[in-house]
Amino acid sequence: MIKQFLAVSGLVVALTACSNQPTAVNAEQLFETLSGQWSVTDIAGEPVASYSKPRITFEQDGQLSGNNSCNRFSGSYEYQQTQLTLQSLGSTRKACVDGLVKQERMFMDSLPKVSQYQFAKTKLYLLDAQGQVLFELTKSQSH
């Protein structure tokens, strides 16, 4: 009986670990997982231009920075449980190639709407208050 229970428990844990369902993590895990540079692969359901992917870097001191396709931006972030707030977002204002203007505008318009996060496997999803995915990101490789 105990062997069957352990076998079933192990199977449940294994299946849960392989799940592609987004999950929330505790604050310490979030801090460790979130820190570093992330490449944006999708903004509001639209794939980003492969030749100029926006990037977001979450620093351990609560600061964030990155590139929105054409310009650099910076600000701060706060998190609590499944909530994530991005604040004080400033950006440089360099000219942008026509093909990236829309992507940059979508990126900057969506950042202040972020209020939640979810992880699924190797992806980070930043969502609005209604749970709609604003950004899909993948962790950039360390060099």
C-alpha positions as CSV (number, residue, x, y, z in Angstrom):
1,M,0.0,0.0,0.0
2,I,2.8,2.4,0.9
3,K,4.7,1.5,-2.3
4,Q,1.6,2.3,-4.4
5,F,1.1,5.6,-2.6
6,L,4.7,6.6,-3.2
7,A,4.5,5.5,-6.8
8,V,1.4,7.5,-7.4
9,S,2.8,10.5,-5.5
10,G,6.0,10.4,-7.6
11,L,4.0,10.2,-10.8
12,V,1.9,13.2,-9.8
13,V,5.0,15.2,-8.9
14,A,6.7,14.2,-12.2
15,L,3.6,15.1,-14.3
16,T,3.3,18.4,-12.5
17,A,6.9,19.3,-13.1
18,C,6.5,18.6,-16.8
19,S,3.3,20.7,-17.0
20,N,3.3,23.6,-19.4
21,Q,0.8,25.5,-17.2
22,P,2.0,28.9,-15.9
23,T,2.8,28.9,-12.2
24,A,3.5,31.4,-9.6
25,V,6.5,31.1,-7.3
26,N,7.3,32.5,-3.9
27,A,9.1,35.8,-3.5
28,E,12.6,34.3,-3.0
29,Q,12.2,32.1,-6.0
30,L,10.9,35.0,-8.0
31,F,13.8,37.1,-7.1
32,E,16.3,34.4,-8.1
33,T,14.4,33.5,-11.3
34,L,13.5,37.0,-12.4
35,S,17.0,38.5,-12.0
36,G,18.9,38.8,-15.2
37,Q,18.3,39.6,-18.8
38,W,15.2,38.4,-20.7
39,S,14.5,38.6,-24.4
40,V,11.0,39.5,-25.4
41,T,9.6,37.1,-28.0
42,D,6.0,38.3,-28.2
43,I,4.2,41.6,-27.4
44,A,0.4,41.4,-27.0
45,G,0.2,38.3,-29.1
46,E,2.5,39.5,-31.9
47,P,6.0,38.1,-32.5
48,V,8.8,40.6,-32.3
49,A,11.1,41.4,-35.2
50,S,13.9,38.8,-35.0
51,Y,16.6,41.4,-36.0
52,S,15.7,43.7,-33.0
53,K,14.3,41.8,-30.1
54,P,13.5,44.0,-27.0
55,R,15.2,43.0,-23.8
56,I,14.4,43.6,-20.2
57,T,17.0,43.2,-17.4
58,F,15.7,42.8,-13.8
59,E,18.4,43.9,-11.4
60,Q,18.6,42.5,-7.9
61,D,18.2,45.9,-6.4
62,G,14.7,46.4,-7.8
63,Q,15.8,48.3,-10.9
64,L,15.0,47.4,-14.4
65,S,16.4,48.5,-17.7
66,G,16.6,47.3,-21.3
67,N,16.1,48.1,-24.9
68,N,12.7,48.5,-26.4
69,S,13.9,47.8,-30.0
70,C,15.2,51.3,-30.7
71,N,15.8,53.0,-27.4
72,R,17.0,52.3,-23.9
73,F,14.6,52.4,-21.0
74,S,14.9,52.2,-17.2
75,G,12.7,52.1,-14.2
76,S,12.0,50.0,-11.1
77,Y,9.9,47.0,-10.2
78,E,8.2,45.6,-7.2
79,Y,6.7,42.1,-6.7
80,Q,4.6,40.5,-4.1
81,Q,3.2,36.9,-4.5
82,T,1.9,36.9,-8.1
83,Q,1.8,40.7,-8.5
84,L,4.5,42.5,-10.4
85,T,4.5,46.3,-10.9
86,L,6.9,48.2,-13.2
87,Q,7.4,51.9,-12.2
88,S,9.0,55.1,-13.2
89,L,9.7,54.1,-16.8
90,G,11.9,56.5,-18.7
91,S,13.2,56.1,-22.2
92,T,15.7,57.7,-24.6
93,R,14.2,59.2,-27.7
94,K,16.5,58.3,-30.6
95,A,15.1,58.0,-34.1
96,C,13.8,54.5,-35.0
97,V,13.8,52.5,-38.2
98,D,10.3,52.6,-39.7
99,G,9.8,48.9,-39.3
100,L,10.4,49.0,-35.6
101,V,8.3,52.1,-34.7
102,K,5.1,50.1,-34.1
103,Q,7.0,47.4,-32.1
104,E,8.6,50.1,-29.9
105,R,5.3,51.8,-29.3
106,M,3.5,48.6,-28.4
107,F,6.4,47.7,-26.0
108,M,6.4,51.1,-24.2
109,D,2.5,51.2,-24.1
110,S,2.3,47.7,-22.6
111,L,5.0,48.0,-19.9
112,P,3.0,50.2,-17.4
113,K,0.0,47.8,-17.8
114,V,2.0,44.9,-16.3
115,S,0.5,43.8,-13.0
116,Q,1.1,40.0,-12.8
117,Y,3.6,37.4,-13.8
118,Q,3.6,33.7,-14.5
119,F,6.3,31.2,-15.3
120,A,5.9,28.2,-17.6
121,K,8.9,26.0,-18.2
122,T,11.6,28.4,-19.5
123,K,9.2,31.3,-20.3
124,L,8.1,34.3,-18.3
125,Y,4.8,35.9,-19.0
126,L,3.9,39.4,-17.9
127,L,0.2,40.0,-17.7
128,D,-2.2,42.9,-17.2
129,A,-4.8,43.1,-14.4
130,Q,-7.3,41.0,-16.4
131,G,-4.8,38.2,-16.9
132,Q,-4.1,38.9,-20.6
133,V,-0.5,38.2,-21.7
134,L,1.3,41.4,-22.6
135,F,4.8,40.0,-22.9
136,E,6.3,36.5,-23.5
137,L,10.0,36.4,-22.6
138,T,12.8,33.9,-22.5
139,K,15.9,34.1,-20.3
140,S,18.9,35.3,-22.2
141,Q,22.0,33.1,-21.9
142,S,24.8,34.3,-19.7
143,H,28.1,34.9,-21.4
